[in-house]
Amino acid sequence: MKIPLWQRIWSFITLSVLLTASACQEGTGNDRSGNTSNPLPPSGWHSVYFTQPTSSKGSSLRGGPDRSLADAIRLAHASVDVAVQQLNLWSIRDALLEAHRDGVKVRLVVESDYRDCPEIRELEEAGIPVLGDRGEGLMHNKFTIIDRQEVWTGSMNYTITDGYRNNNNLVRIRSPQLAQNYTTEFEEMFVDDQFGPGSPANTPDPTVFINGVHLVSCFSPDDGCESKLATLIEKAQQNISFLAFSFTSDTLADALIERIEAGVEVSGVMEEAQARSNSGTEFNRLRAAGADVRLDGNPRNMHHKVLIIDNQIVEFGSYNFSFFAEAHNDENLIILYHPQTAALFMEEFEEIYAQAKP
């Protein structure tokens, strides 16, 4: 459905107001005494984590993906760079403070609307430099770079709600080459103070290979991520599954509908509140075209932004399938050509799909 630009902007403003109103309200969930660490992830080149809102972890606010990230931060030797829209998890705050006290160079970029959260103020008061974005859109990234050797990224803000109540993913990838891509993006914001549409397309190596595995990184609005995703969809031969917090992109919906007409199975789950309230949502249009699309069953938010192609390729990151993610926000995504990782995301999809409303 083609939606006038003014309606898209109004939807974005409304969502931004709602998000800002809820900022900093849940900064006390992770008890300071709850410092029992989970084991570090396996020593391979990557690890995948999903939040578990319906498990005991979701109710206890302990043992979520943030614990593994906090452990990794504590093991940093030289540097930790964080670009995250929101942060109020005490586990992450404490790990960053410990790293800073141990002489590790810690830097932080956040969305300006959330800079006054108590946990972020504590980091700044301890001497950690913090920069709020200056762009007209959102600084919507959720990534951490450790020692310029590994990247943690996904859909999860470093908050109690995103880590324990919403459906999210967090992926650790060990690759100096990928870390350099993310460091370039980070310093574009932190050092050069460039945000949003004015930032340059300067990713050193958009395509990297890790142990023979093909990986593409893309940063928005610099790199034309929507076009890359549309091309990915167009190559699907058997099936496409997606999880979408927000889906208002005509381009991506058009690509999915073309694949449906070519006989490709398309199934998806959208966040119910967004699908019902977003001006320009593609939910009804995709259903009418024959996609098996459902509304999520999480009483909080289904916050993933995931595409799975032919059970072989998976895309994930902070990038919603929306106009503002493409044209205004600072975002990142990864396309990973790895059937084993695609299978892990497919398990998450199937669990969320089973809980969704037909």
C-alpha positions as CSV (number, residue, x, y, z in Angstrom):
1,M,0.0,0.0,0.0
2,K,1.5,3.3,-1.1
3,I,1.4,5.7,1.8
4,P,2.0,9.5,1.5
5,L,5.2,10.7,3.1
6,W,3.5,12.9,5.6
7,Q,1.6,9.9,7.0
8,R,4.9,8.0,7.4
9,I,6.5,10.9,9.2
10,W,3.5,11.3,11.5
11,S,3.6,7.5,12.4
12,F,7.3,7.9,13.1
13,I,6.8,10.9,15.3
14,T,4.0,9.1,17.2
15,L,6.2,6.1,17.8
16,S,9.2,8.2,18.9
17,V,7.0,10.1,21.4
18,L,5.8,6.8,22.9
19,L,9.3,5.4,23.1
20,T,10.7,8.5,24.7
21,A,7.8,8.6,27.3
22,S,8.8,5.1,28.4
23,A,12.6,5.8,28.5
24,C,14.5,5.2,31.7
25,Q,11.6,3.7,33.6
26,E,12.9,0.2,34.1
27,G,16.5,0.7,35.2
28,T,16.5,-1.4,38.5
29,G,15.6,-4.9,37.4
30,N,19.0,-6.6,37.5
31,D,19.9,-6.9,41.1
32,R,23.5,-5.8,41.9
33,S,24.0,-9.1,43.8
34,G,23.0,-11.2,40.8
35,N,26.6,-11.5,39.5
36,T,26.7,-15.2,38.9
37,S,28.1,-15.5,35.4
38,N,27.0,-18.0,32.8
39,P,29.7,-20.0,31.0
40,L,31.3,-18.2,28.1
41,P,29.9,-19.3,24.7
42,P,31.8,-22.0,22.7
43,S,35.1,-21.0,21.2
44,G,34.0,-21.1,17.6
45,W,33.7,-18.1,15.3
46,H,30.2,-17.2,16.4
47,S,27.5,-17.7,19.0
48,V,23.7,-17.1,18.8
49,Y,21.5,-16.1,21.7
50,F,17.7,-15.6,21.9
51,T,15.7,-14.0,24.7
52,Q,13.2,-16.3,26.5
53,P,10.3,-14.1,27.7
54,T,8.2,-17.1,28.7
55,S,10.9,-19.0,30.7
56,S,12.1,-18.6,34.3
57,K,14.8,-16.3,33.0
58,G,12.1,-13.9,31.8
59,S,10.5,-13.7,35.2
60,S,13.8,-13.7,37.3
61,L,15.6,-11.2,35.1
62,R,18.7,-13.3,35.2
63,G,20.6,-15.5,32.8
64,G,19.6,-13.7,29.6
65,P,21.8,-12.9,26.6
66,D,23.1,-9.8,28.5
67,R,25.1,-12.1,30.8
68,S,27.2,-13.5,28.0
69,L,27.8,-10.1,26.6
70,A,28.8,-8.8,30.1
71,D,31.2,-11.7,30.5
72,A,32.8,-10.8,27.2
73,I,33.1,-7.2,28.1
74,R,34.9,-8.1,31.3
75,L,37.5,-10.1,29.3
76,A,38.3,-7.1,27.1
77,H,42.0,-6.2,27.0
78,A,42.1,-2.9,25.1
79,S,38.8,-1.5,24.0
80,V,35.0,-1.7,24.1
81,D,32.9,0.4,21.8
82,V,29.1,0.4,22.3
83,A,26.5,1.9,20.0
84,V,23.0,1.2,21.4
85,Q,19.7,3.0,21.4
86,Q,18.9,2.3,25.0
87,L,20.8,0.9,28.0
88,N,19.5,0.2,31.5
89,L,20.6,-3.3,32.2
90,W,22.8,-3.3,35.3
91,S,24.8,-6.3,34.1
92,I,26.0,-4.3,31.1
93,R,26.5,-1.1,33.1
94,D,28.6,-2.9,35.7
95,A,30.7,-4.7,33.1
96,L,31.5,-1.5,31.3
97,L,32.4,0.2,34.6
98,E,34.7,-2.7,35.5
99,A,36.4,-2.6,32.1
100,H,36.9,1.1,32.4
101,R,38.4,0.8,35.9
102,D,40.7,-1.9,34.6
103,G,42.1,0.5,32.0
104,V,40.1,-0.6,29.0
105,K,39.1,2.2,26.6
106,V,35.3,2.3,26.7
107,R,33.3,4.5,24.5
108,L,29.5,4.8,24.1
109,V,27.1,6.2,21.5
110,V,23.4,6.3,22.4
111,E,20.1,7.7,21.1
112,S,19.9,11.2,22.6
113,D,16.3,10.6,23.8
114,Y,17.7,8.1,26.3
115,R,21.0,9.8,27.3
116,D,19.6,10.9,30.7
117,C,18.8,7.4,31.9
118,P,20.5,6.9,35.3
119,E,22.7,4.0,34.1
120,I,24.1,6.0,31.3
121,R,24.7,9.0,33.6
122,E,26.6,6.7,35.9
123,L,28.9,5.6,33.1
124,E,29.5,9.2,32.1
125,E,30.2,10.2,35.7
126,A,32.8,7.5,36.0
127,G,34.7,9.0,33.1
128,I,33.4,7.0,30.2
129,P,32.8,9.3,27.2
130,V,29.2,9.2,26.0
131,L,27.9,10.8,22.8
132,G,24.2,11.3,22.0
133,D,23.2,11.2,18.4
134,R,22.6,14.5,16.5
135,G,20.5,13.0,13.7
136,E,16.9,13.7,12.8
137,G,16.2,10.0,12.9
138,L,17.0,7.5,15.6
139,M,20.4,6.1,16.5
140,H,18.8,2.7,16.4
141,N,21.9,0.5,16.4
142,K,22.5,-2.3,19.0
143,F,26.1,-3.4,18.7
144,T,29.3,-3.7,20.7
145,I,32.9,-4.1,19.4
146,I,35.4,-5.7,21.8
147,D,39.2,-5.3,21.2
148,R,38.4,-4.7,17.5
149,Q,38.3,-8.5,17.3
150,E,34.6,-9.4,17.7
151,V,31.2,-7.9,17.2
152,W,28.0,-8.4,19.2
153,T,24.9,-7.3,17.3
154,G,21.2,-8.1,16.8
155,S,17.8,-6.7,17.7
156,M,18.3,-6.4,21.5
157,N,18.6,-3.1,23.2
158,Y,20.5,-3.4,26.5
159,T,17.4,-3.0,28.5
160,I,15.4,-5.1,30.9
161,T,12.4,-5.1,28.6
162,D,14.4,-6.1,25.5
163,G,16.6,-8.6,27.3
164,Y,13.8,-10.4,29.3
165,R,10.3,-9.5,28.1
166,N,10.6,-8.9,24.3
167,N,11.6,-11.5,21.7
168,N,15.1,-10.6,20.5
169,N,18.3,-12.0,19.2
170,L,22.0,-11.3,20.0
171,V,24.8,-12.7,17.9
172,R,28.5,-12.8,18.7
173,I,30.9,-12.9,15.7
174,R,34.6,-13.2,16.0
175,S,36.3,-11.5,13.0
176,P,38.8,-8.6,13.0
177,Q,37.6,-7.8,9.4
178,L,34.0,-7.5,10.5
179,A,35.0,-5.6,13.6
180,Q,36.8,-3.1,11.4
181,N,33.6,-2.5,9.4
182,Y,31.7,-1.8,12.7
183,T,34.6,0.3,14.1
184,T,34.4,2.5,11.0
185,E,30.7,2.9,11.5
186,F,31.2,3.6,15.2
187,E,33.8,6.2,14.7
188,E,31.8,7.8,11.9
189,M,29.3,8.6,14.8
190,F,31.6,9.0,17.8
191,V,34.6,10.7,16.2
192,D,33.2,12.5,13.1
193,D,29.7,13.2,14.7
194,Q,28.0,12.1,11.5
195,F,24.5,10.6,11.8
196,G,21.6,9.8,9.5
197,P,21.4,10.6,5.8
198,G,24.5,12.8,5.8
199,S,26.9,10.0,6.8
200,P,29.2,8.5,4.2
201,A,29.1,5.0,2.6
202,N,32.6,4.0,3.8
203,T,32.4,0.4,5.0
204,P,35.8,-1.1,4.3
205,D,34.8,-4.6,3.5
206,P,31.0,-5.1,3.1
207,T,31.6,-8.8,2.2
208,V,33.8,-10.9,4.4
209,F,34.5,-14.6,4.7
210,I,35.0,-16.2,8.1
211,N,36.2,-19.8,8.1
212,G,34.8,-20.0,4.5
213,V,31.4,-18.6,5.6
214,H,30.1,-15.7,3.4
215,L,28.9,-12.7,5.4
216,V,27.6,-9.3,4.3
217,S,27.4,-6.3,6.6
218,C,25.3,-3.3,5.8
219,F,24.8,0.1,7.5
220,S,21.8,2.4,7.0
221,P,21.2,4.9,5.7
222,D,24.6,4.8,4.1
223,D,24.7,1.5,2.2
224,G,21.3,0.9,0.5
225,C,20.3,-2.0,2.8
226,E,16.7,-2.2,1.5
227,S,18.0,-2.9,-2.0
228,K,20.3,-5.6,-0.7
229,L,17.4,-7.3,1.1
230,A,15.1,-7.0,-1.9
231,T,17.8,-8.7,-4.0
232,L,18.1,-11.4,-1.4
233,I,14.4,-12.1,-1.4
234,E,14.3,-12.2,-5.2
235,K,16.8,-15.1,-5.2
236,A,14.6,-17.3,-3.0
237,Q,13.5,-20.5,-4.6
238,Q,11.6,-22.5,-2.0
239,N,10.6,-20.6,1.1
240,I,11.0,-17.3,3.0
241,S,10.3,-16.8,6.7
242,F,10.4,-13.5,8.5
243,L,10.0,-11.9,11.9
244,A,9.2,-8.2,11.8
245,F,8.7,-5.7,14.6
246,S,7.8,-3.1,12.0
247,F,7.1,-3.8,8.3
248,T,6.1,-0.8,6.2
249,S,8.5,-1.1,3.2
250,D,6.7,-1.3,-0.1
251,T,9.9,-2.4,-1.8
252,L,10.3,-5.5,0.4
253,A,6.6,-6.3,0.3
254,D,6.7,-6.1,-3.5
255,A,9.7,-8.5,-3.6
256,L,7.9,-10.9,-1.3
257,I,4.7,-10.8,-3.4
258,E,6.6,-11.4,-6.5
259,R,8.1,-14.5,-4.9
260,I,4.6,-15.7,-3.8
261,E,3.4,-15.4,-7.4
262,A,6.4,-17.5,-8.5
263,G,5.4,-20.3,-6.1
264,V,7.7,-19.5,-3.2
265,E,6.2,-20.2,0.3
266,V,6.2,-17.0,2.4
267,S,5.4,-17.1,6.1
268,G,5.9,-14.4,8.8
269,V,5.1,-13.1,12.2
270,M,4.6,-9.3,12.8
271,E,4.4,-7.5,16.1
272,E,0.7,-7.0,16.7
273,A,0.7,-3.5,18.1
274,Q,2.9,-2.2,15.2
275,A,0.8,-4.1,12.5
276,R,-2.4,-2.6,13.9
277,S,-1.2,0.9,14.5
278,N,1.4,1.6,11.8
279,S,0.3,3.7,8.9
280,G,1.5,1.8,5.9
281,T,1.8,-1.6,7.5
282,E,2.2,-4.4,4.9
283,F,0.3,-7.0,7.0
284,N,-3.0,-7.0,5.1
285,R,-1.4,-6.6,1.7
286,L,0.9,-9.6,2.3
287,R,-2.0,-11.8,3.6
288,A,-4.1,-10.8,0.6
289,A,-1.3,-11.9,-1.7
290,G,-1.2,-15.4,-0.1
291,A,1.5,-15.0,2.5
292,D,1.0,-17.0,5.8
293,V,1.4,-14.0,8.1
294,R,0.4,-13.9,11.7
295,L,0.3,-11.4,14.6
296,D,2.6,-12.2,17.5
297,G,1.4,-13.6,20.8
298,N,3.9,-11.9,23.1
299,P,2.0,-9.5,25.4
300,R,5.1,-7.3,25.2
301,N,6.9,-7.0,21.9
302,M,8.1,-9.4,19.2
303,H,11.1,-7.2,18.4
304,H,13.0,-9.3,15.9
305,K,14.0,-8.1,12.4
306,V,14.8,-11.4,10.7
307,L,14.7,-12.9,7.2
308,I,15.4,-16.6,6.5
309,I,15.8,-17.6,2.9
310,D,15.5,-21.2,1.7
311,N,16.7,-22.4,5.1
312,Q,20.2,-21.4,4.0
313,I,20.6,-17.7,4.6
314,V,19.6,-15.5,7.5
315,E,19.5,-11.8,7.9
316,F,19.4,-10.1,11.3
317,G,20.3,-6.8,13.1
318,S,18.6,-3.5,14.2
319,Y,17.1,-2.7,10.8
320,N,13.3,-2.7,10.8
321,F,11.7,-3.3,7.4
322,S,10.6,0.4,7.2
323,F,11.0,3.7,5.5
324,F,12.7,5.3,8.4
325,A,15.2,2.4,8.9
326,E,16.2,2.8,5.3
327,A,16.2,6.6,5.0
328,H,16.8,8.2,8.4
329,N,17.9,6.0,11.2
330,D,21.4,4.8,12.0
331,E,21.1,1.0,11.6
332,N,23.0,-2.2,10.9
333,L,22.3,-5.6,9.6
334,I,24.1,-8.8,8.7
335,I,23.4,-11.3,6.0
336,L,24.9,-14.7,6.9
337,Y,25.1,-17.5,4.3
338,H,25.3,-20.3,6.8
339,P,22.6,-23.1,7.0
340,Q,23.4,-24.0,10.6
341,T,22.8,-20.5,11.8
342,A,19.7,-20.2,9.6
343,A,18.4,-23.4,11.3
344,L,18.8,-21.8,14.8
345,F,16.8,-18.7,13.6
346,M,14.3,-21.1,12.0
347,E,13.8,-22.8,15.4
348,E,13.1,-19.3,17.0
349,F,10.7,-18.5,14.1
350,E,8.8,-21.7,14.6
351,E,8.4,-21.1,18.3
352,I,7.1,-17.6,17.8
353,Y,4.9,-18.7,14.9
354,A,3.3,-21.4,17.1
355,Q,2.4,-18.7,19.7
356,A,1.1,-16.3,17.2
357,K,-2.5,-15.5,16.3
358,P,-3.7,-17.0,12.9
